[in-house]
Amino acid sequence: MAKKLTSLDDLGGFVFSTNKDFDLNQHNETEETLPPNEQLLEAHLDKKNRGGKVATVIKGFVGTADDLKNLSKDLKTLCGVGGSAKDGEIIIQGNFRDKIMDYLKNKGYKVKRVGG
C-alpha cells in the first residue's frame, strides 16, 4: 500500500514553481519569538469536539515551536492539568481562563478575553 501524503513535507522538500526568479531561500525563514509585551493573546473557552468537556484555548502566540511548548508547559504546571501546544495554540484541559489570564498578564503578555 502506498504511503498517504498528509502535508507538503511528505514530498521531501520538493518545490515546484513556474516563476523562473523564485528563490527558495527567501521563503525559508524561521519565525522569531516576539517579546511578551508585543504579543496579543486571546483566551477562549471551548467545548466543541471534546465530548462536552471544557478546555481553555490560548491563541495568537507568535514565536518558535520550542517557546510555545515551554509556555504550554508552564501553564499546565500552573493549573495542574494536561494539555497540548500546536499551530500557535495552547490547549489546557478545564476552565482555567481567569487563572491563565492573570499569569500571562504578570509575565507581560497582553491578553484578551474572547467569548462568554
All heavy atoms as an XYZ file, in Angstrom:
892
protein
N       0.849     -1.169      0.000
C       0.000      0.000      0.000
C       0.897      1.235      0.000
O       1.871      1.315      0.718
C      -0.906     -0.017      1.231
C      -1.811      1.188      1.300
S      -2.792      1.218      2.796
C      -4.294      0.507      2.188
N       0.536      2.215     -0.797
C       1.316      3.441     -0.901
C       1.101      4.315      0.330
O       0.028      4.322      0.923
C       0.913      4.215     -2.150
N       2.155      5.047      0.683
C       2.073      5.955      1.824
C       1.190      7.144      1.467
O       1.342      7.749      0.407
C       3.466      6.442      2.204
C       3.471      7.371      3.381
C       4.875      7.845      3.691
C       4.811      8.881      4.790
N       6.092      9.518      4.993
N       0.269      7.490      2.353
C      -0.632      8.612      2.114
C       0.089      9.924      2.418
O       0.742     10.069      3.443
C      -1.861      8.479      3.009
C      -2.886      9.541      2.757
C      -4.120      9.306      3.595
C      -5.134     10.394      3.337
N      -6.317     10.226      4.142
N      -0.023     10.883      1.528
C       0.587     12.189      1.715
C      -0.358     13.059      2.537
O      -1.513     13.245      2.171
C       0.857     12.856      0.375
C       1.802     12.124     -0.573
C       1.925     12.868     -1.882
C       3.161     11.952      0.063
N       0.132     13.560      3.660
C      -0.693     14.393      4.524
C      -0.246     15.849      4.536
O      -0.978     16.704      4.988
C      -0.680     13.861      5.969
O       0.675     13.805      6.410
C      -1.310     12.480      6.043
N       0.957     16.124      4.062
C       1.437     17.508      4.001
C       2.505     17.617      2.925
O       2.971     16.615      2.378
C       2.014     17.935      5.349
O       3.247     17.302      5.567
N       2.892     18.845      2.632
C       3.938     19.050      1.631
C       5.287     18.508      2.086
O       6.136     18.185      1.262
C       4.053     20.538      1.304
C       2.874     21.133      0.531
C       3.072     22.626      0.342
C       2.694     20.457     -0.799
N       5.488     18.386      3.398
C       6.743     17.840      3.906
C       6.925     16.383      3.501
O       8.046     15.892      3.404
C       6.802     17.956      5.427
C       6.892     19.402      5.881
O       7.396     20.234      5.108
O       6.462     19.681      7.016
N       5.811     15.687      3.248
C       5.887     14.287      2.837
C       6.493     14.133      1.442
O       6.876     13.037      1.050
C       4.498     13.641      2.860
C       3.936     13.548      4.271
O       4.734     13.596      5.229
O       2.709     13.428      4.410
N       6.562     15.218      0.697
C       7.156     15.180     -0.628
C       8.681     15.301     -0.576
O       9.336     15.285     -1.605
C       6.582     16.301     -1.499
C       5.094     16.197     -1.814
C       4.638     17.438     -2.566
C       4.804     14.955     -2.631
N       9.233     15.459      0.601
C      10.678     15.513      0.759
C      11.288     16.849      0.386
O      12.420     16.914     -0.089
N      10.562     17.930      0.585
C      11.097     19.248      0.318
C      11.006     19.666     -1.134
O      11.623     20.635     -1.550
N      10.266     18.932     -1.942
C      10.109     19.251     -3.348
C       9.297     20.526     -3.517
O       8.238     20.681     -2.922
C       9.416     18.083     -4.067
C       9.154     18.328     -5.514
C      10.178     18.242     -6.431
C       7.886     18.651     -5.949
C       9.937     18.475     -7.770
C       7.636     18.885     -7.286
C       8.662     18.797     -8.203
N       9.799     21.463     -4.311
C       9.100     22.719     -4.570
C       9.009     22.905     -6.072
O      10.003     22.775     -6.784
C       9.837     23.923     -3.944
C       9.156     25.223     -4.302
C       9.919     23.761     -2.444
N       7.820     23.198     -6.574
C       7.629     23.469     -7.985
C       7.107     24.886     -8.139
O       6.177     25.284     -7.441
C       6.631     22.488     -8.605
C       6.343     22.772    -10.039
C       7.228     22.383    -11.028
C       5.203     23.462    -10.404
C       6.974     22.664    -12.346
C       4.940     23.745    -11.727
C       5.823     23.343    -12.710
N       7.705     25.624     -9.041
C       7.258     26.985     -9.287
C       7.420     27.304    -10.763
O       8.409     26.919    -11.388
C       8.081     27.967     -8.457
O       7.715     29.290     -8.785
N       6.448     27.998    -11.310
C       6.554     28.446    -12.690
C       7.294     29.774    -12.778
O       7.590     30.243    -13.868
C       5.154     28.595    -13.319
O       4.397     29.506    -12.523
C       4.459     27.258    -13.398
N       7.615     30.359    -11.635
C       8.348     31.621    -11.586
C       9.832     31.328    -11.730
O      10.451     30.728    -10.859
C       8.048     32.333    -10.262
C       8.745     33.666    -10.155
O       9.474     34.083    -11.049
N       8.507     34.336     -9.040
N      10.427     31.770    -12.827
C      11.847     31.469    -13.056
C      12.763     32.235    -12.092
O      13.906     31.879    -11.916
C      12.232     31.778    -14.495
C      12.112     33.233    -14.870
C      12.458     33.456    -16.312
C      12.247     34.938    -16.633
N      12.544     35.215    -18.018
N      12.242     33.280    -11.432
C      13.031     34.055    -10.486
C      12.781     33.634     -9.038
O      13.200     34.314     -8.114
C      12.713     35.546    -10.635
C      13.072     36.070    -12.014
O      14.090     35.600    -12.565
O      12.335     36.932    -12.528
N      12.103     32.504     -8.832
C      11.765     32.035     -7.489
C      13.036     31.734     -6.707
O      13.943     31.068     -7.198
C      10.899     30.773     -7.577
C      10.509     30.218     -6.235
C       9.488     30.799     -5.500
C      11.161     29.127     -5.693
C       9.114     30.302     -4.279
C      10.805     28.622     -4.469
C       9.774     29.213     -3.760
N      13.118     32.232     -5.476
C      14.264     31.992     -4.612
C      13.798     31.226     -3.382
O      13.083     31.766     -2.543
C      14.903     33.315     -4.206
C      16.145     33.133     -3.343
O      16.677     32.005     -3.286
O      16.571     34.122     -2.718
N      14.184     29.967     -3.293
C      13.751     29.108     -2.192
C      14.217     29.645     -0.845
O      13.497     29.582      0.143
C      14.268     27.681     -2.387
C      13.921     26.682     -1.307
C      12.407     26.508     -1.216
C      14.580     25.349     -1.571
N      15.401     30.196     -0.781
C      15.938     30.701      0.483
C      15.132     31.872      1.018
O      15.070     32.106      2.211
C      17.401     31.105      0.315
C      18.279     29.916      0.000
O      18.007     28.816      0.468
N      19.295     30.126     -0.802
N      14.522     32.633      0.141
C      13.712     33.772      0.554
C      12.480     33.311      1.334
O      12.015     33.994      2.233
C      13.271     34.560     -0.666
C      12.324     35.699     -0.374
C      11.837     36.362     -1.649
O      12.305     36.080     -2.736
N      10.874     37.234     -1.503
N      11.944     32.152      1.030
C      10.716     31.659      1.648
C      10.989     30.656      2.760
O      10.089     30.002      3.243
C       9.825     31.019      0.584
C       9.441     31.983     -0.484
N       8.490     32.953     -0.279
C       9.902     32.163     -1.743
C       8.368     33.679     -1.376
N       9.221     33.225     -2.277
N      12.199     30.527      3.177
C      12.576     29.531      4.181
C      12.994     30.219      5.474
O      14.021     29.905      6.043
C      13.720     28.669      3.630
C      13.686     27.264      4.175
O      12.757     26.891      4.868
N      14.713     26.496      3.856
N      12.184     31.173      5.942
C      12.523     31.950      7.123
C      11.998     31.265      8.381
O      10.916     30.710      8.381
C      11.907     33.343      7.021
C      12.384     34.115      5.827
C      11.627     35.410      5.642
O      10.830     35.761      6.534
O      11.842     36.058      4.619
N      12.766     31.343      9.453
C      12.290     30.828     10.728
C      11.660     31.982     11.498
O      12.142     33.114     11.441
C      13.448     30.226     11.556
O      14.441     31.229     11.726
C      14.039     29.016     10.860
N      10.600     31.676     12.204
C       9.865     32.716     12.910
C      10.503     32.969     14.269
O      10.759     32.050     15.026
C       8.413     32.277     13.081
C       7.516     33.370     13.535
C       6.054     32.979     13.404
O       5.767     31.822     13.120
O       5.230     33.863     13.600
N      10.779     34.224     14.542
C      11.350     34.614     15.819
C      10.228     34.849     16.830
O       9.146     35.285     16.471
C      12.167     35.901     15.669
C      13.393     35.739     14.793
C      14.459     34.878     15.431
O      14.666     34.992     16.651
O      15.079     34.087     14.712
N      10.522     34.590     18.094
C       9.541     34.814     19.148
C       9.523     36.284     19.525
O      10.553     36.867     19.837
C       9.889     33.961     20.382
O       9.941     32.586     19.983
C       8.859     34.141     21.464
N       8.334     36.863     19.466
C       8.174     38.253     19.876
C       8.271     38.343     21.394
O       7.873     37.415     22.103
C       6.814     38.785     19.441
C       6.590     38.982     17.948
C       5.154     39.422     17.686
C       7.549     39.992     17.381
N       8.765     39.469     21.924
C       8.774     39.638     23.373
C       7.341     39.677     23.907
O       6.418     40.056     23.182
C       9.471     40.972     23.594
C       9.802     41.525     22.272
C       9.385     40.570     21.220
N       7.136     39.271     25.164
C       5.779     39.221     25.725
C       4.993     40.522     25.591
O       3.798     40.486     25.320
C       6.012     38.879     27.193
C       7.289     38.139     27.210
C       8.118     38.762     26.120
N       5.644     41.679     25.747
C       4.896     42.931     25.697
C       4.416     43.284     24.292
O       3.599     44.175     24.125
C       5.715     44.086     26.282
C       6.994     44.326     25.521
O       7.396     43.538     24.675
N       7.646     45.419     25.836
N       4.895     42.579     23.258
C       4.451     42.814     21.885
C       3.438     41.775     21.409
O       2.977     41.836     20.280
C       5.654     42.826     20.938
C       6.593     43.986     21.164
C       7.762     43.975     20.198
O       7.687     43.286     19.164
O       8.759     44.651     20.495
N       3.121     40.811     22.249
C       2.200     39.744     21.861
C       0.798     40.045     22.362
O       0.615     40.498     23.480
C       2.665     38.400     22.447
C       4.017     38.005     21.956
C       4.071     36.567     21.510
O       3.076     35.987     21.128
N       5.250     36.003     21.563
N      -0.193     39.764     21.522
C      -1.591     39.882     21.906
C      -2.205     38.489     21.838
O      -2.391     37.932     20.755
C      -2.354     40.840     20.986
C      -3.852     40.948     21.261
C      -4.107     41.438     22.688
C      -4.518     41.876     20.267
N      -2.476     37.915     22.992
C      -3.036     36.569     23.074
C      -4.531     36.652     23.330
O      -5.017     37.590     23.946
C      -2.348     35.782     24.196
C      -0.829     35.672     24.104
C      -0.287     34.907     25.299
C      -0.404     35.012     22.812
N      -5.253     35.644     22.862
C      -6.687     35.553     23.092
C      -6.964     34.318     23.933
O      -6.474     33.231     23.633
C      -7.437     35.434     21.766
C      -7.301     36.637     20.872
C      -8.032     36.457     19.549
O      -8.468     35.326     19.242
O      -8.166     37.446     18.830
N      -7.788     34.489     24.976
C      -8.148     33.382     25.866
C      -9.587     32.962     25.553
O     -10.514     33.740     25.745
C      -8.006     33.796     27.315
N      -9.754     31.742     25.075
C     -11.058     31.210     24.703
C     -11.431     30.045     25.615
O     -10.558     29.366     26.136
C     -11.024     30.643     23.274
C     -10.702     31.642     22.214
N     -11.650     32.188     21.410
C      -9.525     32.177     21.805
C     -11.090     33.012     20.547
N      -9.792     33.033     20.774
N     -12.742     29.805     25.747
C     -13.240     28.561     26.321
C     -13.866     27.781     25.180
O     -14.592     28.341     24.365
C     -14.301     28.815     27.396
C     -13.780     29.238     28.761
C     -14.943     29.394     29.738
C     -12.774     28.263     29.311
N     -13.584     26.481     25.125
C     -14.043     25.678     24.001
C     -14.611     24.358     24.491
O     -14.024     23.704     25.353
C     -12.868     25.434     23.054
C     -13.280     24.782     21.759
O     -14.464     24.864     21.395
O     -12.397     24.196     21.106
N     -15.777     23.971     23.949
C     -16.395     22.686     24.258
C     -16.559     21.817     23.023
O     -16.890     20.649     23.139
C     -17.792     22.899     24.856
C     -17.827     23.304     26.280
C     -19.231     23.139     26.804
C     -19.729     24.428     27.369
N     -21.045     24.316     27.978
N     -16.332     22.377     21.858
C     -16.585     21.656     20.612
C     -15.591     20.518     20.417
O     -14.403     20.660     20.666
C     -16.517     22.612     19.428
C     -17.611     23.656     19.472
C     -17.547     24.577     18.287
C     -18.642     25.617     18.399
N     -18.592     26.589     17.342
N     -16.095     19.407     19.964
C     -15.293     18.215     19.647
C     -14.495     17.710     20.839
O     -13.409     17.167     20.685
C     -14.354     18.495     18.472
C     -15.093     18.875     17.220
O     -16.182     18.355     16.964
N     -14.542     19.784     16.459
N     -15.012     17.896     22.037
C     -14.310     17.438     23.241
C     -15.218     16.602     24.123
O     -14.995     16.497     25.321
C     -13.777     18.632     24.024
C     -12.832     19.480     23.205
C     -12.193     20.566     24.005
N     -11.635     21.601     23.161
C     -10.562     21.455     22.406
N      -9.938     20.314     22.373
N     -10.129     22.458     21.664
N     -16.287     16.075     23.584
C     -17.188     15.242     24.364
C     -17.887     16.008     25.472
O     -18.185     15.439     26.517
N     -18.143     17.290     25.282
C     -18.822     18.098     26.279
C     -17.923     18.657     27.355
O     -18.366     19.432     28.193
N     -16.650     18.298     27.346
C     -15.710     18.815     28.348
C     -15.147     20.159     27.901
O     -14.973     20.413     26.724
C     -14.580     17.818     28.571
C     -15.090     16.507     29.135
C     -13.980     15.561     29.449
C     -14.583     14.285     30.016
N     -13.567     13.333     30.381
N     -14.859     20.995     28.867
C     -14.376     22.346     28.581
C     -12.850     22.356     28.513
O     -12.175     21.670     29.277
C     -14.857     23.326     29.675
C     -14.297     24.712     29.455
C     -16.366     23.360     29.722
N     -12.330     23.175     27.599
C     -10.886     23.392     27.508
C     -10.636     24.885     27.352
O     -11.427     25.608     26.749
C     -10.303     22.641     26.323
N      -9.542     25.352     27.922
C      -9.112     26.735     27.758
C      -8.121     26.768     26.606
O      -7.153     26.008     26.599
C      -8.440     27.248     29.043
O      -9.346     27.080     30.130
C      -8.052     28.697     28.918
N      -8.378     27.621     25.623
C      -7.519     27.697     24.442
C      -6.908     29.095     24.369
O      -7.622     30.092     24.409
C      -8.324     27.403     23.155
C      -7.414     27.458     21.935
C      -9.023     26.067     23.243
N      -5.591     29.145     24.288
C      -4.863     30.400     24.150
C      -4.385     30.484     22.701
O      -3.641     29.625     22.242
C      -3.651     30.464     25.113
C      -4.077     30.199     26.551
C      -2.922     31.788     24.973
C      -5.085     31.184     27.097
N      -4.828     31.520     21.993
C      -4.495     31.686     20.575
C      -3.691     32.962     20.374
O      -3.763     33.881     21.175
C      -5.773     31.777     19.734
C      -6.615     30.534     19.764
C      -7.841     30.699     18.885
C      -8.696     29.442     18.928
N      -9.874     29.571     18.060
N      -2.952     32.997     19.264
C      -2.266     34.217     18.869
C      -0.793     34.270     19.226
O      -0.151     35.290     19.009
N      -0.215     33.194     19.753
C       1.204     33.208     20.113
C       2.043     33.270     18.842
O       1.838     32.513     17.905
C       1.567     31.953     20.914
C       2.992     31.941     21.383
C       3.356     32.609     22.533
C       3.965     31.261     20.672
C       4.676     32.606     22.966
C       5.282     31.252     21.095
C       5.630     31.923     22.248
N       2.995     34.195     18.816
C       3.895     34.336     17.671
C       5.293     33.997     18.151
O       5.856     34.702     18.994
C       3.870     35.781     17.115
C       4.854     35.925     15.967
C       2.474     36.152     16.679
N       5.829     32.891     17.630
C       7.166     32.503     18.042
C       7.517     31.101     17.610
O       6.775     30.461     16.862
N       8.634     30.624     18.108
C       9.115     29.300     17.739
C       8.301     28.222     18.443
O       7.651     28.473     19.462
C      10.596     29.136     18.118
O      10.719     29.223     19.545
C      11.462     30.194     17.455
N       8.369     27.027     17.893
C       7.644     25.893     18.470
C       8.172     25.570     19.870
O       7.395     25.186     20.752
C       7.764     24.680     17.565
N       9.463     25.740     20.086
C      10.041     25.464     21.409
C       9.522     26.442     22.459
O       9.208     26.045     23.586
C      11.568     25.525     21.362
C      12.180     24.345     20.624
O      11.495     23.300     20.515
O      13.330     24.466     20.170
N       9.423     27.716     22.100
C       8.906     28.698     23.054
C       7.427     28.467     23.345
O       6.982     28.631     24.475
C       9.127     30.120     22.526
C      10.597     30.513     22.516
O      11.379     29.916     23.305
O      10.968     31.411     21.738
N       6.673     28.055     22.336
C       5.259     27.721     22.533
C       5.135     26.526     23.472
O       4.316     26.529     24.391
C       4.595     27.405     21.193
C       3.129     27.007     21.240
C       2.263     28.182     21.659
C       2.675     26.476     19.892
N       5.981     25.539     23.264
C       5.965     24.339     24.103
C       6.330     24.684     25.552
O       5.724     24.169     26.490
C       6.948     23.317     23.528
C       6.908     21.970     24.165
C       7.844     21.017     23.434
C       7.849     19.663     24.081
N       8.764     18.730     23.406
N       7.308     25.563     25.738
C       7.713     25.955     27.093
C       6.614     26.727     27.816
O       6.363     26.498     28.999
C       8.993     26.785     27.054
C      10.204     25.969     26.662
O      10.219     24.754     26.827
N      11.198     26.627     26.105
N       5.947     27.639     27.101
C       4.838     28.380     27.704
C       3.694     27.434     28.042
O       3.087     27.541     29.110
C       4.355     29.491     26.767
C       3.222     30.365     27.285
C       3.606     31.051     28.597
C       2.811     31.392     26.243
N       3.432     26.491     27.166
C       2.388     25.498     27.418
C       2.706     24.679     28.668
O       1.836     24.428     29.507
C       2.254     24.575     26.210
O       1.401     23.507     26.495
N       3.959     24.290     28.807
C       4.375     23.516     29.980
C       4.181     24.326     31.257
O       3.706     23.795     32.269
C       5.837     23.095     29.830
C       6.333     22.231     30.957
C       7.771     21.807     30.736
C       8.225     20.965     31.904
N       9.633     20.587     31.784
N       4.529     25.618     31.216
C       4.341     26.479     32.386
C       2.864     26.581     32.769
O       2.518     26.527     33.948
C       4.892     27.876     32.119
C       6.408     27.908     31.979
O       7.065     26.923     32.388
O       6.925     28.911     31.450
N       1.992     26.727     31.766
C       0.559     26.847     32.040
C      -0.024     25.536     32.572
O      -0.866     25.549     33.471
C      -0.190     27.291     30.783
C       0.138     28.694     30.273
C      -0.612     28.981     28.984
C      -0.153     29.744     31.324
N       0.418     24.413     32.026
C      -0.074     23.116     32.507
C       0.369     22.874     33.940
O      -0.395     22.366     34.760
C       0.413     21.981     31.596
C      -0.255     21.993     30.227
C       0.117     20.799     29.393
C       1.549     20.869     28.918
N       1.901     19.771     27.996
N       1.596     23.282     34.268
C       2.094     23.143     35.635
C       1.327     24.061     36.584
O       0.972     23.654     37.692
C       3.598     23.473     35.684
O       4.290     22.608     34.790
C       4.152     23.299     37.083
N       1.063     25.281     36.146
C       0.312     26.238     36.949
C      -1.066     25.687     37.318
O      -1.499     25.792     38.465
C       0.145     27.552     36.169
C      -0.792     28.601     36.753
C      -0.141     29.258     37.968
C      -1.150     29.637     35.706
N      -1.736     25.081     36.341
C      -3.103     24.592     36.551
C      -3.151     23.151     37.059
O      -4.206     22.698     37.517
C      -3.893     24.702     35.253
S      -4.036     26.392     34.652
N      -2.065     22.420     36.948
C      -2.029     21.041     37.407
C      -2.849     20.100     36.545
O      -3.416     19.123     37.045
N      -2.922     20.397     35.247
C      -3.709     19.576     34.329
C      -2.905     19.312     33.057
O      -1.812     19.834     32.882
C      -5.045     20.268     33.944
C      -5.939     20.424     35.151
C      -4.804     21.609     33.296
N      -3.484     18.541     32.168
C      -2.850     18.233     30.896
C      -3.240     19.234     29.832
O      -4.057     20.116     30.049
N      -2.642     19.068     28.671
C      -2.950     19.935     27.553
C      -1.989     19.685     26.416
O      -1.230     18.722     26.431
N      -2.041     20.549     25.415
C      -1.153     20.401     24.270
C      -0.853     21.767     23.671
O      -1.514     22.755     23.986
C      -1.791     19.499     23.214
O      -2.946     20.111     22.684
N       0.141     21.794     22.786
C       0.521     23.032     22.108
C       0.865     22.699     20.672
O       1.718     21.850     20.412
C       1.716     23.669     22.799
N       0.152     23.357     19.729
C       0.471     23.174     18.316
C      -0.179     24.276     17.506
O      -1.184     24.860     17.912
C       0.021     21.804     17.816
C      -1.460     21.552     17.951
C      -1.817     20.156     17.505
C      -3.278     19.888     17.802
N      -3.660     18.550     17.501
N       0.408     24.582     16.366
C      -0.123     25.580     15.438
C      -0.394     26.929     16.091
O      -1.392     27.580     15.809
C      -1.406     25.071     14.770
C      -1.193     23.784     13.994
O      -0.077     23.613     13.465
O      -2.122     22.976     13.912
N       0.455     27.347     17.008
C       0.286     28.651     17.645
C      -0.806     28.695     18.692
O      -1.180     29.766     19.144
N      -1.341     27.530     19.079
C      -2.392     27.455     20.094
C      -1.949     26.594     21.264
O      -1.239     25.612     21.088
C      -3.670     26.839     19.520
C      -4.373     27.670     18.512
C      -5.691     27.046     18.081
O      -6.010     25.914     18.476
O      -6.402     27.720     17.342
N      -2.392     26.994     22.441
C      -2.165     26.189     23.643
C      -3.530     25.763     24.147
O      -4.407     26.601     24.355
C      -1.422     26.995     24.728
C      -0.067     27.459     24.201
C      -1.271     26.175     25.998
C       0.653     28.420     25.120
N      -3.712     24.466     24.326
C      -4.984     23.924     24.808
C      -4.742     23.348     26.199
O      -3.900     22.477     26.372
C      -5.517     22.838     23.860
C      -5.703     23.424     22.465
C      -6.823     22.270     24.394
C      -5.989     22.394     21.393
N      -5.485     23.871     27.179
C      -5.382     23.420     28.569
C      -6.720     22.787     28.952
O      -7.773     23.393     28.747
C      -5.070     24.600     29.522
C      -3.783     25.321     29.092
C      -4.988     24.138     30.968
C      -2.531     24.499     29.210
N      -6.667     21.593     29.511
C      -7.892     20.894     29.888
C      -8.550     21.583     31.077
O      -7.909     21.815     32.098
C      -7.580     19.444     30.236
C      -7.033     18.650     29.078
C      -6.538     17.280     29.488
O      -6.456     16.960     30.666
N      -6.195     16.465     28.507
N      -9.829     21.921     30.935
C     -10.583     22.533     32.021
C     -10.752     24.033     31.846
O     -10.185     24.645     30.952
N     -11.565     24.609     32.732
C     -11.847     26.042     32.689
C     -10.901     26.774     33.638
O     -11.185     26.960     34.814
C     -13.303     26.309     33.076
C     -13.682     27.767     32.974
O     -12.847     28.620     32.693
N     -14.941     28.060     33.218
N      -9.762     27.207     33.112
C      -8.755     27.930     33.881
C      -8.449     29.276     33.244
O      -7.366     29.828     33.406
C      -7.464     27.105     33.984
C      -7.616     25.841     34.772
C      -7.794     24.624     34.121
C      -7.601     25.863     36.151
C      -7.937     23.458     34.844
C      -7.748     24.698     36.879
C      -7.921     23.493     36.229
N      -9.406     29.818     32.502
C      -9.164     31.033     31.727
C      -8.710     32.197     32.603
O      -7.723     32.864     32.292
C     -10.412     31.408     30.933
C     -10.191     32.620     30.073
C     -11.243     32.841     29.015
N     -12.593     32.778     29.515
C     -13.661     33.015     28.782
N     -13.524     33.327     27.506
N     -14.872     32.938     29.292
N      -9.414     32.462     33.711
C      -9.049     33.606     34.560
C      -7.670     33.432     35.178
O      -6.863     34.372     35.225
C     -10.101     33.813     35.649
C     -11.454     34.220     35.065
O     -11.471     34.855     33.998
O     -12.482     33.888     35.688
N      -7.378     32.241     35.650
C      -6.080     31.954     36.274
C      -4.950     32.114     35.248
O      -3.904     32.715     35.539
C      -6.102     30.525     36.824
C      -4.923     30.151     37.648
C      -5.140     28.765     38.252
C      -4.104     28.416     39.261
N      -4.340     27.099     39.874
N      -5.170     31.611     34.034
C      -4.163     31.709     32.976
C      -3.983     33.154     32.535
O      -2.859     33.615     32.322
C      -4.546     30.797     31.789
C      -4.393     29.333     32.201
C      -3.721     31.107     30.565
C      -4.912     28.345     31.189
N      -5.098     33.892     32.422
C      -5.005     35.298     32.020
C      -4.205     36.106     33.034
O      -3.358     36.925     32.655
C      -6.400     35.895     31.844
C      -7.117     35.432     30.591
S      -8.789     36.072     30.443
C      -8.472     37.819     30.235
N      -4.425     35.881     34.326
C      -3.661     36.588     35.360
C      -2.177     36.258     35.258
O      -1.315     37.144     35.355
C      -4.179     36.223     36.755
C      -5.553     36.801     37.043
O      -5.955     37.770     36.353
O      -6.228     36.266     37.946
N      -1.855     34.974     35.060
C      -0.465     34.536     34.946
C       0.217     35.201     33.743
O       1.334     35.722     33.858
C      -0.412     33.007     34.816
C       0.976     32.465     34.594
C       1.855     32.310     35.663
C       1.412     32.121     33.329
C       3.129     31.806     35.453
C       2.677     31.614     33.111
C       3.527     31.465     34.178
O       4.795     30.972     33.977
N      -0.483     35.188     32.591
C       0.111     35.765     31.384
C       0.290     37.279     31.508
O       1.291     37.823     31.044
C      -0.750     35.423     30.163
C      -0.758     33.950     29.754
C      -1.780     33.706     28.654
C       0.624     33.485     29.326
N      -0.667     37.949     32.139
C      -0.538     39.398     32.347
C       0.657     39.708     33.244
O       1.378     40.678     33.017
C      -1.818     39.971     32.934
C      -2.939     40.076     31.925
C      -4.211     40.595     32.547
C      -5.349     40.598     31.539
N      -6.629     40.994     32.125
N       0.874     38.890     34.272
C       2.030     39.084     35.154
C       3.345     38.849     34.423
O       4.369     39.416     34.792
C       1.937     38.169     36.373
C       0.855     38.614     37.335
O       0.459     39.771     37.355
N       0.358     37.683     38.130
N       3.319     38.011     33.394
C       4.512     37.736     32.585
C       4.756     38.826     31.536
O       5.771     38.819     30.864
C       4.370     36.390     31.866
C       4.543     35.202     32.755
C       5.999     35.011     33.035
C       6.244     33.611     33.549
N       7.649     33.369     33.775
N       3.786     39.755     31.371
C       3.958     40.855     30.445
C       3.184     40.721     29.146
O       3.269     41.601     28.286
N       2.438     39.638     28.964
C       1.646     39.460     27.747
C       0.381     40.310     27.809
O      -0.155     40.562     28.886
C       1.222     37.992     27.580
C       2.357     37.055     27.275
C       3.025     36.385     28.295
C       2.761     36.825     25.970
C       4.059     35.504     28.021
C       3.800     35.950     25.677
C       4.441     35.296     26.706
O       5.467     34.453     26.433
N      -0.097     40.730     26.654
C      -1.409     41.370     26.559
C      -2.401     40.249     26.260
O      -2.235     39.521     25.290
C      -1.426     42.393     25.426
C      -0.450     43.531     25.627
C      -0.423     44.413     24.397
C       0.768     45.357     24.478
N       1.099     45.921     23.181
N      -3.417     40.123     27.107
C      -4.359     39.016     26.974
C      -5.764     39.571     26.848
O      -6.169     40.430     27.638
C      -4.280     38.055     28.182
C      -5.161     36.836     27.938
C      -2.853     37.631     28.453
N      -6.497     39.051     25.876
C      -7.863     39.488     25.626
C      -8.806     38.311     25.861
O      -8.573     37.218     25.354
C      -7.953     39.961     24.172
C      -9.307     40.401     23.723
C      -9.175     40.921     22.284
C     -10.444     40.746     21.536
N     -10.319     41.189     20.149
N      -9.865     38.535     26.632
C     -10.870     37.506     26.898
C     -11.827     37.464     25.712
O     -12.394     38.472     25.324
C     -11.618     37.859     28.172
C     -12.639     36.870     28.576
C     -13.427     37.425     29.778
N     -14.132     36.365     30.414
C     -13.782     35.794     31.553
N     -12.724     36.236     32.202
N     -14.467     34.808     32.058
N     -12.022     36.280     25.151
C     -12.881     36.121     23.989
C     -13.983     35.121     24.333
O     -13.710     34.055     24.862
C     -12.092     35.621     22.762
C     -13.006     35.408     21.576
C     -10.979     36.602     22.411
N     -15.220     35.485     24.042
C     -16.347     34.606     24.316
C     -16.876     34.779     25.718
O     -16.467     35.654     26.460
N     -17.859     33.917     26.082
C     -18.582     34.008     27.336
C     -17.843     33.899     28.534
O     -17.167     34.016     29.306
